[in-house]
Amino acid sequence: MSAVNVQFLFDFGSPNAYLSHKVIPSIETRQGVRFEYVPILLGGLFKLTGNRSPVETTAHIENKRRYMMLEIQRFVEKHGLAAYRMNPHFPVNTLQLMRGAVAAQQEGTEGMFERYVDRMFAHMWEDGLKLDDSQVLRATLEADGFDAARFETAMGEASVKGALLANTQAAYERGAFGAPTFFVGEEIFFGKDRLRDVEEEIARVKAST
């Protein structure tokens, strides 16, 4: 793998983060890089920046809402992401989910973080689960073969809470205002529609080193 530093700042509550997650592997293969997944809390980032979700900002702009849905559908069709479904419980509070992602990282078991991320994205944007319901989350973790009790304990640990807050604060200080956000080195890109630009920047950096 190349030494190019590429980061993907994500929150499970973002459908566009899910869509990006599904496309990232093809970029990694083409470019010989590995994206570093960085869990952040989107609600916290919104508070820091004064930003709001597109659902809120476009609530009274019917044409824009329709276009946003059309744009997602085009992306889905382009990349063959037929499993995507809008979560019927949206918006879902992702605080515990994102703490779980940090806990999986800190656990250090090979492949655990990657599997947790992939499963939670799928449960949110393919299965349409209400993952801010503690009983649903516990059942989901157990069904996926995770130690649900261990995760629940870890989600309340100071090191996990602190790391998620630190990731979110660092994202803000680097210029992020939403998810998905990407960094190639210190170059920032926002949104799934910038993945082509992300890949071009990766190629540029590789060519210059």
Sequence and secondary structure as in RCSB ss.txt:
>XXXX:A:sequence
MSAVNVQFLFDFGSPNAYLSHKVIPSIETRQGVRFEYVPILLGGLFKLTGNRSPVETTAHIENKRRYMMLEIQRF
VEKHGLAAYRMNPHFPVNTLQLMRGAVAAQQEGTEGMFERYVDRMFAHMWEDGLKLDDSQVLRATLEADGFDAAR
FETAMGEASVKGALLANTQAAYERGAFGAPTFFVGEEIFFGKDRLRDVEEEIARVKAST
>XXXX:A:secstr
     EEEEE TT HHHHHHHHHHHHHHHHHT  EEEEE  HHHHHHHHT   HHHHTTT HHHHHHHHHHHHHH
HHHHT TT    TT S   HHHHHHHHHHHHH  TTHHHHHHHHHHHHHHTS   TTSHHHHHHHHHHTT  HHH
HHHHHTSHHHHHHHHHHHHHHHHTT  SSSEEEETTEEEESGGGHHHHHHHHHHHHHH 
